[in-house]
Amino acid sequence: MYDVVLLTLGSERDAPGGCGSGGACCGGAAETATDPTSQTDNGQTDTSSTSQTDNGSTGQADTGQTETGPPSQTETGQADTSHAPRAEAGGDTERCATERPRVPVLACADALNARGARVEMVTARSDAEIDAVLARLDGPARPDGLTWPDSDGKTRLVVATANDGQLRAVLRRLVRRYAPAPSKRPADLPGNRTLPDLPPVGVLPLDPARGGTHRDLAAQLGLPRDPAVVAAAVLDGTPRRLDLLRNDGGSVTLDGALLGAADDAGRPMHWRARVEVDDVILTDGDEPLLACAVANAGGYATLDDVTLLTAPDPADGQVEVAVAVPVVVRSAFGRKRVRLEVRRARGRAVSVLPREEKVPYLDDGVEGELTRKRSWWVEPGAWAVWSI
C-alpha cells in the first residue's frame, strides 16, 4: 500500500517570516531569481540561467527582476485572479492557506485511510519544509550522482491548493530539486527537455469551482474536487502528463501569464514590448499594446469580451501567445474608430522585451512586474497529475 503525504502550504501568521518574500512558499515572491548562480537542492546550478530558447538565443538569468508583487489575498487566502492587474499592485505581506487543516483535507485523509493508505498531513511554511516533503519522492542513487525522482516509488503526494499559485510553488521546488545543471546533463534526458519526468501530484482544491471567465487549473483539466474522488485518483488513477513552462527568471508556469494593467477606473493602460514566438515577431515594440497572454492552458483565454487564445492545450508541447493591439481605422465617412486586433502564434519558446519601465502581469494568478526581458519555454510532458 502507498504512503500518501497531504501537503498544505501554511500561513505566515503561523510562522512569522517563514512564508512570504523570504521563503516564498506560496509562490508569490521571487525565490532566488535575482541570483543567477543559485543552486538546486542537490547542489546543481539552476538551469534557468543558461537554458536555450528555440530560436537559438541563450536565456540569461534575469538578475534585476523579481516578482515584486505577491498575490493579493482575500481573507480566505485566495490569490487575485482578476484578468487585469492594477498598476499599483504588490507590496502586501503574502498569506496562504488557513492555520489548521481544512475540511477537504481531513475528508481526503479519511478516504485515504479507509483504503488502507498510510497518510501524513504536513503543513509547510517555507521552501525548506516543502523540500523536506519532496525528498521522499527521490529515487535510488544514480551512478552520475544526480538526484532523480523514483518512477516506482510507493510515496504519493497530494497538494491541497487554495489557488494555482500554491500548486505552482510546489512544482517550482520539484523543478529546482530534479533539474540537472547543463554541465551534468545525462544522456537519458530527452532532447527537448531540461528535466526528467516529475513525479505525479494529486490536486485537492480547497474551494468550490468558481464561475465566470477565469477558472482555476483543476477546473480546466476536469480534475475532481470531491476529496473522496481525489483520494481514489491518487490510489487507483493514472498519471496524466502535462506541459510545463519554465522561464529565465527561475520560476515555472502551469496555466499562463497575462501582461498588462488597468487604471483605477478599470480602463486598460497602453504599454509597449517586443514579443517574439520562435522566429515570429508579433509586435516589434513600437506600437501600443493592451495585453499579452502567454498560455500553457486556458486561464487567460479571454480578457473581458475579447478572445485572446483560440485553442490552448496544456499537453500539445507548444505555448500559445497572443497580443491585443488597438488599431485606428477610418469609416467610409472618414470617422476614426479604434478596433482591437489580436495577433496569435504558437511555438516552443516566447520572449517579451518590455519598452516600459515596468509592466504589471499575472502568472498563475500571482502578481508581478516585468522590468527586463523574460523568456518562457515549453517542457513537454514534464509534470503530471493523478486522474481517473
Number of C-alpha atoms within 10 A of each C-alpha: 10 16 18 23 21 23 24 30 30 24 26 23 16 15 13 10 16 21 28 26 22 14 21 21 33 34 34 34 26 22 23 19 23 17 17 20 16 19 16 19 19 15 14 21 21 28 29 29 24 17 22 18 21 17 16 9 11 14 22 18 25 23 17 12 19 21 27 20 25 28 32 23 17 11 9 12 18 21 25 20 24 14 24 24 29 21 18 13 18 21 13 14 17 25 27 31 26 19 15 12 16 13 11 18 23 14 16 23 23 17 19 23 15 11 14 12 19 15 20 13 15 17 21 22 27 22 23 15 16 21 17 11 16 22 14 17 22 17 15 13 11 9 6 9 9 21 20 22 21 17 14 9 15 12 19 22 24 23 21 25 25 23 25 25 30 26 24 25 23 23 23 21 21 23 26 25 26 23 27 25 22 16 9 13 15 15 7 7 13 12 7 12 16 24 23 20 23 23 26 23 21 27 27 28 26 20 14 10 12 10 8 6 15 18 17 21 21 18 16 14 17 9 20 21 18 15 23 18 17 25 29 18 20 25 21 11 15 14 17 16 20 22 24 29 26 23 26 28 29 25 24 25 26 25 27 27 24 27 25 27 25 18 13 10 7 11 12 18 16 17 23 23 22 17 24 21 27 19 12 14 16 20 19 13 18 11 14 16 24 21 25 24 27 31 30 27 26 26 26 29 25 16 18 10 7 12 13 26 24 13 11 22 18 26 17 13 22 23 28 28 29 24 24 23 23 18 13 11 12 10 8 7 6 8 8 11 11 11 12 14 15 19 16 19 18 18 19 20 26 27 23 22 18 19 17 14 11 15 21 25 28 26 28 30 31 29 28 27 23 23 19 20 20 20 27 25 28 28 23 21 19 22 23 19 24 26 25 16
